């Protein structure tokens, strides 16, 4: 998927906050937290936007030596993501959950790409979540449709946040 698709899917994880807490002033930061977290899994892709933004820092940690869709797309990284997300608790009580869900959304939707992901890194085998003939390429029609649906989800989130639209859960 493209970076913009990952961002809007990750930003939509902010909807999880509505399931747990009443809306407050800081809800507006949650889509940004989820969106940025969704981009972080591509730290291993030197062509990704997030890599370009952090290139100096990444060189210090030699992260750019990791194969794309390996360590940062694997199950082994999730405890690290959960730990790092706890530092966002002072920003908002739901920030750690939205951050974690946003991050996880990235390798999840990449699992629908023909190349798959190394979910069981360091094993080195790529896995797809559906048969290869059903997979879709980065930047293709399905990617664009997911981006469009994710964008609608963010607009709805902002309408609900602003009070212009009401929803009822339960």
N, C-alpha and C positions, 0 to 999 in steps of 0.2 A: 504494500500500500504506500501511497505517497505520504509525505510528512503532514500535509494539510488534512488528509483523511485520518491519520493517527491522532492528530490534535483534536479534531471535532469528536471522534469516538471517545477519546480520553476525557474531553470536557464534559461529555454527557454522563460520565460517572458521577457528576455532582448531583444528579437526580437521586442518588442513594441517600443523600442527606435528608430528603423529604420523608424518607421512611423512618428516620430515627429521631430527628430533632425538629422543634418548631422553627419556622423561618426567622432569621435575624438579619441584622445589617450586613454581616460579613459573609452571607451566602454568596455574594457576588464574586468573591475570590475563588470559590470552589471550582468553577469551570476552568479557570486559568491554571489552578494547581493540577487538576486532572489532565488537562491538555498538555502541559509541560511534562508531566510525568510520563505521558504516553510517548513522548518524543525520546525520552532517555534510553530506551532499549536500543536505539540506533547509535549509541555512542561508539559502537564498533564499526560503523560505516563512515569512512572518511568523506563521503559525498553527501551525507545527511546534513540538514540544517543545524541540528544540535551539535554535531561534530565540529562544524565550521565555527559556531559560536564559542566553543570551549577548547579549541585546538591547543592553545598554550598549556592549559591545565592537563589535558589528556597526555601530552608528551611527557609530562612529569611522571605520570603513572603508567606510561607505556600501554595504555588501553587500546591504542590503535593497532596493536599487534594481534589482537584477538580476531578470529574469523567472524565475519558478519553472520548474524542469526545463530550464534553459538552461545557463549556464556551469558550474554545479556538477554537472550531469549529463552533461557533454560529455567527449569524448576529450581535449580540450585541457587539462583539469585534472589528468589522471592523472600527468604528470611532476611536478606540484606536490605531489600526494599522496605520490608515491614519495619525493620529497625530504624532505617534512615527516616522513614515517614513519621516516626514518633516525635521527631524534633519539630514537626509542623503543628503539634497540638496547641502551642500558644497562639498560633494564627487563627485556628478555629477547631472546635472539638471534632468536627468531621473531616478535617484536612488529612489526617493520616489514612483514613479509610478511602477517601477520594483519591489520594495520591497512589495508594497501593492498587486500587481498582483501575485507575488510569494507566499505570505501568503495565499491569497484567493484560489490559485490553490490547496492547501492542503485539506481544507474541501470539496472543489468541487470534487476532485477525490475520497475522502473517502466516498462521497455520493453514490458511485457505489459499496460499500462494503455491504455485507448482514446485518451487524449491523447498518449501517446508522450513522447519526450524529444528535445531538440535535441542529439543526439550530435555533430553537426558544427558546433556553435556557433563562430563568430557567424553562420553561414549563415541561421539563423532558421527552418529547416524541421524539423518534428517527425517522428521516425521511431518506428515500432513494430517489435517483434521478431517479431510474428505478425500475420496479417490482423486487421483491426479487429473482425470479427464473432466472433473467438475470444478477444478481450481480456476482462479482468475488471476491475471497478471497485474502488476503494479501499473497504475495509470490508465487501465482499461475501463471499459464501460461499467463493470460492477464496482470498481474502485470509485468512479465518479458518482455512481448512484449512492454508495455508502456515504460519501462526502456530502451529497445533497441531503440525505436523510438525517445525517448528524448535524448539519447546519440548521435544519428545521427544528431538531431537538434543542439546540442551543437557543434559537429564537423563542421557542416555547418556554424554556427555562427562564429567559430574561423577561418575558411577558408575565409569567407567574410571579417572579421575584418583584417586578415593578408594581404588581397588584392589578394590572390591566386584564388579567385572566385568573380565574379561580379554579382550583382542582380540589378534589376531595379523595382522600385515601381511606379506604375501609368503609 
